[in-house]
Amino acid sequence: MRLQYGRYQGRTAETLLLRAPDYAAWVLRHQPDGRLAQHFRGLVTAFDARPLVRLCQACGAPAKRAATLPERADLYFFCDGCSLYPDMPPLGSAQDLRTWADLVDHVERAARRRPAARLRALVRRMAQAKGAPSRITEAAAASFFDGEV
């Protein structure tokens, strides 16, 4: 779906979800019944359904989730049996991240400075961990959501 109006006129929703997730989150929150929000919801479902292609940083098994610390844009990948802090309760002060909504929620709760930039960095890193290329072009975004990447 290509946007026909506004700041992102001419861009595809697939590209925006990966490169400007703050805009997608705004649309989902403020225009939940609109056609663009419905399309974004479908893309979020496809994003969440893609498995991680990264390995657990603790044991080397296939990763099932990511973790990040407050005010950080780094993602650490783990299987369900490992944690960021092995000697503490699961994840300690870290946030467990599995879905696109988890990334948005984490930034809304934890980011005090530059939340849009932090969300963009986290979504980009999670997409790369799910197989997206490091450079998100329109064609790469379309391939990612079609399951081809």
N, C-alpha and C positions, 0 to 999 in steps of 0.2 A: 504494500500500500504506500503510495507516494503522497506526501502532504501537499495540499493545494493552497495553503495560506500560512501567514505568520512568519516568524523568525526562521523556521526550518522548512520553508516552502521549497519543494523540489526534492527533498530528501526522503528516503524510505523509512518506514517505521522500524524495519529490521535494523538498519544502521543506527537509528536513534536509540533503540533499546540498549545497544552495546556501547555507543559513543556518548550519548547524552541521557543516561538513565535518570538523572534528576528531572528532566522534562517528562519522561515517561511516567515517573512516579507522580509528578504534578497532575498530569492528565488523568491518571487513574484515581487520584484523590478528588480532583475538582470537577471532572466531567465523566463520572463513572458510567453513565448510560450512553455516552456518545459512541459513534462508530469507531473512532480512533482508539478509545479506551478498550472496546471489545477486541480490536485487533491486537493491542498491546497485551491483553490478558492471554490470548492464544499464544503469542510469542513468549510470554513469561512461562507458560506451561511447557512449551517446547524447550526453553532454556533449562528449566528445572529437570526435565526428563533426560537430558543428555548426561551420560555418566562422566565422571572424572577420569582422565587418562593419566593422571599423576599417581605416583606411588607414595605410600605412607612414609613420612620423614623419619619415623621412629623404627619401623620394622621392615619396610620395603614391600609390604603387601599392597594390593590396590587400595587407593584412598577412597573413602566414602564421604568425607566432609572436610571442611576447611575451618581454621580458627584464625582469629586475629586479636590483637590487643587494642585497648582503647587508644585513640589518637595515632594509630598506625595504619598504613595502607598495604602492609605485607600480609600475605596469606601463607599459612602453614597447613600442610595437608596430612591427614591422618586416616587410618582405618577406624572402625568402630571400637577396637580394643585398645587403642593407644590414645594418649592425651599430650597436650603441650607441656603440662607439668606432671611428670609421672609420679611424684611423691605427694601430690595434693589431690583433692577431689577433682573429678573430671573438669578440665579446662580452667579451674581456678578463676582468675579475673578475666580470662579470655572469653570471647564470644564464639559459640559454635555456629557455623554457617553452612547451610545446605542448599538454600534456595535463593532466588533473586530477591524475594521479599525479606529474607533474613539479612541480606546485605543492606537493603534500604532501611530496615529497622535498626540495624547496628549503627549506621551513620546518623540517623535521626536521634538516637539516644546518646551516642558517645562522641561524635565529632563536634568540637567546639569551634574550630577554625576551619574555614574553607570546606564545608560539608559537600558541596557539589563536586569539587575536585576529588575529594576522598571517595565519594561514591563512584565516580567515573573510574578511578584507579582500581577499586575493588572489583567492580563489574568486569573491567578489562582483564584483570588477573584471573578471575574465576572463569571467564569465557576461554581464555588461553588454556587453563587447566582442563577445560572440557573439549579442547581440540581446535579452537579458533586460532587463526594466525595472529602474529603480533601486530600486524597492520590491518585494521578493520576497514576495508573498502566496501562499497555497496555490493559488489559481487561476493566478497568473502562473507559478509553478513547474511546474504541470501543463501549461500551454500551452508553456512552454519545452521540456520534454522530449517533448512531442507534435510539436514542430517548427512550432508555430503562431505563435510570437512572431517 
